[in-house]
């Protein structure tokens, strides 16, 4: 490492001649994939990442060699299992899932639908686990997917128990409900968050793409900080929030105790 007075020098290969560091470009390649683009040609990878095709190919080949990407016989790239292996070590996912899974299994057995576990990452919720019965209704949620904080059950819980400054930042934004594309009233959202804190539950009803009801509860860690949100998603015609609420709340409290919360 250079001292304060040492002359600066550049390590070969650490930064492209004209652009961001190599690691940033490699991360841009990985970020080119999403739920709607799970497999990409080199041209698509180049276009979605904004990296020239020759550079994209060189970096992608290195990522394939490491296991972060895989390349099919037709030349298309997809995310490699090595990334899943590394991501599974994340403490906010791994320890939380181990504690939560038995209680999620109990909820899944009772509801025969979907049970979700999510954490906050930045200004979104990230789904770290989902249990679904064979006959469960179709939903848009997938493990690893991101959900808005302002219009989902788990999101409202995570937002309601977030620090006040963060809440105000979200409330100051122009928000819309997805997928309905209707505007969110800041006053109504503020009242909804207060109710979630008071009741310890969030209930969200959606009409599209299929009528459903979500009931969510907070999961706390040691020190009383919010760690995650647990929810069930059921078809509207089978929904009984007054019965689902206590079950979800009880499971969430059990997970909280397992995480060291009082």
Residue pairs with C-beta under 8 A, 6 or more apart in sequence:
2 8
2 9
13 22
14 21
14 22
15 21
15 22
16 22
16 25
16 55
19 25
22 59
25 49
25 51
25 55
25 59
26 59
26 62
26 63
28 49
28 50
28 51
29 45
29 49
29 51
29 56
29 59
29 60
29 63
29 69
30 63
30 68
30 69
30 79
30 83
31 49
32 40
32 44
32 45
32 48
32 49
33 40
33 78
33 79
35 142
35 145
37 44
37 48
38 78
38 79
39 72
39 76
39 77
39 78
40 48
40 76
40 77
40 78
41 75
41 76
41 77
42 53
42 56
42 57
42 60
42 75
42 77
43 53
45 51
45 56
45 60
45 77
46 52
46 53
46 56
49 56
51 59
60 69
60 71
60 77
63 69
63 80
64 70
64 71
64 77
64 80
66 80
66 82
67 80
67 81
67 82
67 83
67 85
68 79
68 80
68 82
68 83
69 77
69 78
69 79
69 80
70 77
70 78
70 79
70 80
70 81
71 77
71 78
72 78
87 93
87 144
88 94
92 119
92 128
92 227
93 119
93 128
93 129
95 259
96 117
96 119
96 128
96 219
96 227
96 228
96 255
96 259
97 117
97 128
97 129
99 255
99 258
99 259
100 117
100 129
100 219
100 228
100 230
100 255
100 258
101 129
103 230
103 251
103 254
103 255
104 115
104 117
104 129
104 131
104 230
104 251
105 131
106 251
107 115
107 131
107 230
107 232
107 247
107 248
107 251
108 114
108 115
108 131
108 132
108 133
110 247
111 133
111 232
111 234
111 244
112 133
112 135
112 136
113 132
113 133
113 136
113 137
113 232
113 233
113 234
113 235
113 238
114 130
114 131
114 132
114 133
114 136
114 137
114 139
114 141
114 232
114 233
114 234
115 130
115 131
115 132
115 230
115 231
115 232
115 233
116 127
116 129
116 130
116 141
116 153
116 154
116 216
116 230
116 231
116 232
116 233
117 127
117 128
117 129
117 130
117 154
117 219
117 228
117 229
117 230
118 125
118 126
118 127
118 128
118 147
118 154
118 155
118 158
118 228
118 229
118 231
119 125
119 126
119 128
119 158
119 227
119 228
119 229
120 126
120 149
120 158
120 159
120 162
120 226
121 146
123 149
123 166
123 169
123 170
124 146
124 147
124 148
124 149
124 155
125 146
125 147
125 148
125 149
125 152
125 154
125 155
125 158
125 229
126 144
126 145
126 146
126 147
127 141
127 142
127 143
127 144
127 145
127 146
127 147
127 154
128 143
128 144
128 228
129 143
130 141
130 142
130 143
132 139
137 210
137 212
137 233
137 234
137 235
138 209
138 210
139 212
139 233
140 179
140 209
141 147
141 233
147 154
147 155
148 155
148 175
148 178
149 155
149 156
149 158
149 159
149 170
150 156
150 159
150 170
150 175
150 177
150 184
150 189
151 175
151 177
151 178
151 184
151 204
152 204
152 214
152 216
153 202
153 203
153 204
153 214
153 215
153 216
153 229
153 231
153 233
154 202
154 214
154 216
154 229
154 230
154 231
155 229
156 192
156 193
156 196
156 202
156 204
156 216
157 196
157 202
157 216
157 217
157 218
157 226
157 229
157 231
158 218
158 226
158 228
158 229
159 166
159 167
159 170
159 193
160 167
160 192
160 193
160 194
160 196
160 197
160 202
160 218
161 196
161 197
161 218
161 226
162 226
167 193
171 186
171 189
171 190
172 186
174 183
175 183
175 184
175 186
175 189
176 182
176 183
176 184
177 183
177 184
179 208
179 209
180 206
180 207
180 208
192 202
196 202
200 217
200 218
200 249
201 215
201 216
201 217
201 245
201 248
201 249
202 214
202 215
202 216
202 217
202 229
202 231
203 213
203 214
203 215
203 216
203 241
203 245
204 213
204 214
204 216
205 211
205 212
205 213
205 214
205 236
206 212
206 213
206 214
210 235
211 235
211 236
211 237
212 233
212 234
212 235
212 236
212 239
213 233
213 234
213 235
213 236
213 239
213 241
213 244
214 231
214 232
214 233
215 231
215 232
215 241
215 244
215 245
215 248
216 229
216 230
216 231
216 232
216 248
217 229
217 230
217 231
217 245
217 248
217 249
217 251
217 252
217 253
218 226
218 228
218 229
218 230
218 252
218 256
219 226
219 227
219 228
219 229
219 230
219 252
219 255
219 256
219 259
220 226
220 227
220 256
220 259
220 261
221 227
221 256
221 259
221 260
221 261
222 259
222 260
222 261
223 261
224 261
224 262
227 256
227 259
227 261
228 255
229 252
230 248
230 251
230 252
230 255
231 248
232 244
232 247
232 248
234 244
